[in-house]
Amino acid sequence: MKKIILLLAFVATVSVASAWSRKCDEAVMIVASEHLTPEAAKVVKKYLGKSYADDVQYLYDTERVEFKQMSKKDRRAAAEIHFLHLDSEFQPKNVKGKDALKATEQALEIIRNRNSHSKAEVTTALRTVINLMCDMHTIGHIRIESIPYSMQDFKIICYSGDTPKYNKRKHPVTWSRFWSIYDAWHNGVTGAMWADDYEYAYGDKAKQYAAGSLYDWAADCGKSASEIYKFIKPEYEMPRIQRNDLKELHFEMMAKLGYRLS
């Protein structure tokens, strides 16, 4: 049953707090949809009532407007749901309110009992799962108890060059938003082309990535983040060459998400 539930939840969505672009989510959506069972695809279509690409459009155009209408206090509360909190052993950390994992579990419960909920509630739950799973697979959205500075957002400094001679331009950016830099590097690439790249690079690991439970995936994401946090700290100065290295991790995390929602 768990597998079927997650198969339903590949609808591509990005909220205003997410670190990925519409095109990134479209690529993840395509990877996931290509691995759906016919039964799961029918259920998804039933609750969306539109094409997957149209649903991406809906969330960008509608949720962003709604977010802008919130008070600053409500915006802060809404943003917190997009972070994954783990303890030192990469297990769920009990936090006040909701984090990405708690909210995902709640949404999955609605999907499991979808016959007892309205179509609108189930549709929202489907969008919520992919939205927050996206956040859980974003390194900058992972907070680990044993790494104090990871427990809140911080700024790093990106340099325009790779050596001191060319490091004349500094670009301060928050760690949670840092990962969106890679979107701009692929302006000429469509979501479909990006999805093909994922399949080519990671397709042979699809079953390996998809194995396990929601908690296993959260722990895996936490372990990946902990390796990066060994050198990334507040005000860390990052040359372009290092951003190139982190790009590969970013793409692998997106590929993992696609296969885990399939």
N, C-alpha and C positions, 0 to 999 in steps of 0.2 A: 504493500500500500504506500509506503514511504516513497518508493521509486516513482509510482504513478503520480503522486502529489507533486513531486518536484518536476515531473515532466510537464505538468500543467503550467508551471510558473516561469516560463521562459519569456513572457511578454516583455519587450524591450522598453524600459522606462528609465528616465534620469530625472531626479528632482533637482532643485536649485542647490542642494548641499552636496550633490554627487561630484566626484572628481573627474568623471569621464564625460565625453561629449556625446551628442546624439549619434554621430557616426560610429564611435566606439561601441555603443550599445547596439547599434544596428548590426555590426559585425558579430557581436556575441550572440544576438538573436538569431542570425542566420546559421551560425555554427550549431546552436541548440536545436533549431527547428529541423535541420537536416538529419538529426539523430532521434527525433520524436517517433514514437510508435503511432500508427494510424489512429488508434483509439484515443490517445492523448491529444493528438492534433485536432480531432473532432470536438473534444471537450473544450479546448482552448478557444476554438472558433465560436463555439456556442456562447461563451461568456464575453468574448470581445465583440463579436458581431461586425468586425471590420478586419481589414488586412493588418498585418503586424506593423508595417511601415506607417500606416495611418495612426496606429496607437502611439507610436513614438512621437508623432507630430502632436497628438492630443496632449501628451504630458508636458512637452516643452511649452506649448502655447497656452495651456490652461493652468498648470501648476505654478509656473513662474508668475503669472498674473496674480494668483491667489496669494503667493508668498509675499509679493510686494505690498499687498493690502494688509498684512499682519502688522501688529505692533512690534517694537524691537524686542520686548520681553518674549512674545510668542515666537518670534523668529529664532531666538536663542534656544528656546525649548524644542522647537521643531528640528533645529540643527543637531542637537545632541543625539537624536535617534539614529543618526547616520554614522555613529562610531561604535566599534567593537571593543568591549572591555574584557581583558583576560588577566588571570592571575599569573604568578611566576612559572606555573606549570602549563600555561597556555590553555587553561580551563576557564569556563565562563566565570566572570567576577560579578558578585552580587552588587549592583549599583542602584542608587535611588532613581526611580523612574524607569524609563525604557532605554535600552541601547539597541543596536542593529539585530543582535541575536534574539533578544527577548521579543522584539516586535515581529521578527520573522516567524518565531514559534507561534505567536498569537495569530498571525495571518494564515499560517499553515493549518491551524486548528479550524479556522473558518472554512478553508478549502476541503479539509477532511469531512466536515459536516455540511457540505455545500447544499444538500437538500433541505436543510433547516434554515437557510439564509436566503435573502433576496439575491437576484441576479446582480444588482448593483454592488452589494456587499462582497460577493465572491469576486467580481471583476476588480474591485479595489484591492482585495486581498492578493490576487494574482499580481497586480502591478506592484504592490508593496514588497512582495517576496523578491522579485527580480531587482527592484530598486535597492533594497537593503543588502541583498547578496552581492550586488555590485560594490557597495561600500565596504563590506567585509573583505573583499578581495583587493581593496585599495590600501597599500602600505601606509599611506599617510592618515588613514582613518582607523588604524589599529592602536589601541592603548594597552600597554602591558604594565601591570602593577609594579614589577621589579625594575622598571625603567622609568623613574619619576618624570623626566621631561616629556615622555611620550603620553602622559596622562592629560595633556592639554595641547592645543595647537601652538606651534612656534614658527618662527621665521628662519629661513636659511638664505644664503647669498649665492646667486648663480652668476658666474663670470661668462663673458662673451667669448673668451678664448681658452686655450689649453695651457698656456705658459704665462709667466709674469709679464712678459713683453706685450702680450695681447690682452691681458686682463685689465683693461682700462675701464670697462663698463661693468658696473655691478647691478644686479637685478634682484632686489629683495622679493621673496615670495613666501607665502605660508606653506608649511609642509603638506597640509591637506590639499592644497591647490597645485602643488608642484607637478603632480602627475599629469595635469592637463596640458603641460608643455608639449608632450609628445603628440598630441592631436595636431598641433600646428605644423609638425614635421611631415604630415601626410595630407596636406591640402589637396593634392592631386589624386588621391586614392579614394575610391568609393568604399562603402561598407562591405559590398560584395567582394571586392578585390582584397580587402583586409581579411575577410573571413576565409578566403582561399589561402592566404598566407598562413593563417592559424592552422588550417587543416594540413597544409604541407609541412609545417614545422613541428606540429605537436600531435597530429592525428594518430600516430602510432602509440601515443600515451593516453588516448582517450579513456580507455577502461581503467587504467591506473589512476588517473585523476578523478574519475567519477566514483571510485570505490569508497565505501565508508558512509558515515552519517553526517548530519549537519554539524555536530560537535567535532567530528574528525576534521572536517573542512576548516572550521574555525581555528582549530589547533594548528593545522598546517599553515594557514595564513599567518598565525601568530609567530610560528617558527621562522618563516620567511622574513617577517618584520624585524624580529630580534637580531637577525644577522645584519640587517641594514643599520639598525640602531647602534651597532657596535662602533660605527664611525660617524653616523649622522647625529648631530647635536644642535641645539639652538645656536643660531648665527654661524653655522658651519659654512665654509666657503667652498663651493663646488665648481671645478673647471668643467668645461664642455665635454671633455673626454670621459669624465666620470658619468655625466648624464647619458652618454651613449651606452655605457655599461648597464646602468639602471633601466634603460629602455627595454632590454631583453627580459628583465624580470617583470616589468610592467606588462609586456605582451603575453608572457607565460601565465600571469595571474588572470588575464582576460580569457585566455584559452581554457584555463582550468574552470572558470566560471561557466563558459559555454558548455563544456562537457558535463559539468555537475548539474546543469539544468536540463539535461537530455536523458 
